[in-house]
Amino acid sequence: MSSVCEGTVDVNKGADMTQMMMRGRMSDAARFDAGVRGDVARARERFLAGDLGTAGVGLLTPEILSSWTRSFDSGVDPEGVELPVLRAETSRGRRLADTCEPIMRALGDQCRDSDTWGLLLDRECVQVHPNVGDERLVREGMERGGGVGATYREASVGTNGAGISVERLEPFMVVAEEHYRTSEHNLVSVGVPLRDIFGRLAGVLVMCQRIASANHMIVPYAQSIARSIDEQIALASDGDERTLFDAFSRHSRRPSLAVVGVSDHVFVANNAAQQLLREFVDADLLRRTVLEVAAAGRSRLLSLRLGHDHYRVHCRVVELSRGRRGAVASLTRVTEPSPTAVDAPGPEGEATPIHRAAALGLPVLVVGEQGSGRAHAVHGVGTCAEIDATSAALDPAAWIERLETRSRAGAVLIRDLDALGQKVLHRTLEVVRSAPQWVAATATRPLPEVESTFPVTVEVAPLRERTTEIAAITEDLLTALGGRGVRCAPEAMSILARNRWPGNIGQLRRVLAAALVSCRGQVITLDDLPREIAVSGLTVGDEGLLARTERELVFGALRSASWNRDAAAQSLGISRATMYRRIRQFGFQIPSSR
């Protein structure tokens, strides 16, 4: 290492210089002026001596100064000449070189006898194709170690067009004395990133020209060649990559939604997903999980903990060639539900499927007849803001906007999801998939078209099939109606339990509301129930005349005997055991003391 590198760069001075240069950036054309180049050369000497001073103000771009600093810190010899030779990644390098061969050959023909040559590097800045262009300059480059396997990494050869273009992921030109090594001060180098169909860095095109013949127009020329190479890379992509790319592009239209595309050979992420991956999201776990969904062949919405956060991951399977599959997955960070919201027990003391789905952040579709208590089952988990899908037809755009706003604020219940038209439903499912909070919906029947977005479907049985729950439901409804402490007399509860309730819980609520108005105390009696309910509760739909008559006789005897079973049996002339059997058979509720 030359002794000229044995100084220490004043980092604070470098930062001050950067701020000063950004206030008056020099044009690309002016950087070729001989006087400016002389000033840059002197600024470089001061830099290497550890005392930049003010010689470079208005001359050096911030990118050049930063690159000089990185080169210095990496221990690059400013007087070095040779190009270190590394081994490029064989399969990737060969594929890139083969794909670009026609364009590089044509570039060589165009640059012959022009003091210009071109290089093709992989994304690690390792050369994968022989130099093309002016034969004399190509030969000189080979003598310095140029050719396949040579590295142009900034940490190895210092400031150059390739290194800075990869650092910034955009075209960049380095003019003569701006190069860190003295051996490159007689040329201009321009690096232009090359991208595959997913927009990922695939390699770098480098154009070099002797300073005596060069001007700033080398930059647009290099960019035009790079565009041709990008097109060639896209054309060379196999059918599977194109299929996955099309699916990835469709689902990446919202910049804020993190999306990844995965197959056996591809893992691509949009900007939002890359941000998550930088925040310690376990990329390997994510890739394995999405590939497992792809292998199973069925799109899924699942809950996954990545790093310290909980995510809802919507995986859509993409069919590729020869029976292979990939998948596109969107990720939404889920706000952790509060313990009281998700751990509350169900009616029988255990967490229900809706509770467990809410705990995992998985959207739930609750299906059942109108009025069967679908919304009540969801609200049993915790507080949810409601939005009625039947109102979406009035102004679909405004309805979607309300849904987006509420889904960002907290848990949401969409009532009557099956009332939405196909266009609004499609947009609704997009909102649900990206919602940061838990979402539930109700419908009268399962909806196959939404099962990938609502992976959990819970069916609520009609009230007529839940006679054992009617007492508890009645108590809840009475409390909600303002009748806390009010109870139903046994004969009234017997009638309620035997009713068919075609209107489900909605009908029961209306009946109890009417009974509360009629009730004069804290007990609802048979006389307080609407007549049609009292009559219908004494019969069963398919019951014959004799059975219905026996039911009415037993009920009347019990009521006349103030619910004393022995006295009622004696009045009917039947045994006590027969009376007990009939009470159980007809579902009458009698206080145990009677």
Secondary structure, 3 states (H helix, E strand, C coil): CCHHHCCCCCHHHHHHHHHHHHCCCCCCHHHHCHHHHHHHHHHHHHHHHCCCCCCCCCCCCHHHHHHHHHHHHCCCCCCCCCCCECCCCHHHHHHHHHHHHHHHHHHHHHHCCCCEEEEEEECCCEEEEEEEECHHHHHHHHHCCCCCCEECCHHHHCCCHHHHHHHHCCCEEEEHHHCCCHHHCCEEEEEEEEECCCCCEEEEEEEEEECCCCCCCHHHHHHHHHHHHHHHHHHHCCHHHHHHHHHHHHHCCCCCCEEEEECCCCEEECHHHHHHHHCCCCHHHHHHHHHHHHHHCCCEEEEEEECCEEEEEEEEEEECHHHCEEEEEEEEEECCCCHHHHCCCCCCCCCCHHHHHHHHCCCEEEECCCCCCHHHHHHCCCCCEEEEHHHCCCCHHHHHHHHHHHHHHCCEEEECHHHCCHHHHHHHHHHHHHCCCCEEEEECCCCHHHCCCCCEEEECCCHHHCHHHHHHHHHHHHHHCCCCCCEECHHHHHHHHHCCCCCHHHHHHHHHHHHHHHCCCCEECHHHCCHHHHHHCCCCCCCCHHHHHHHHHHHHHHHHCCCCHHHHHHHHCCCHHHHHHHHHHHCCCCCCCC
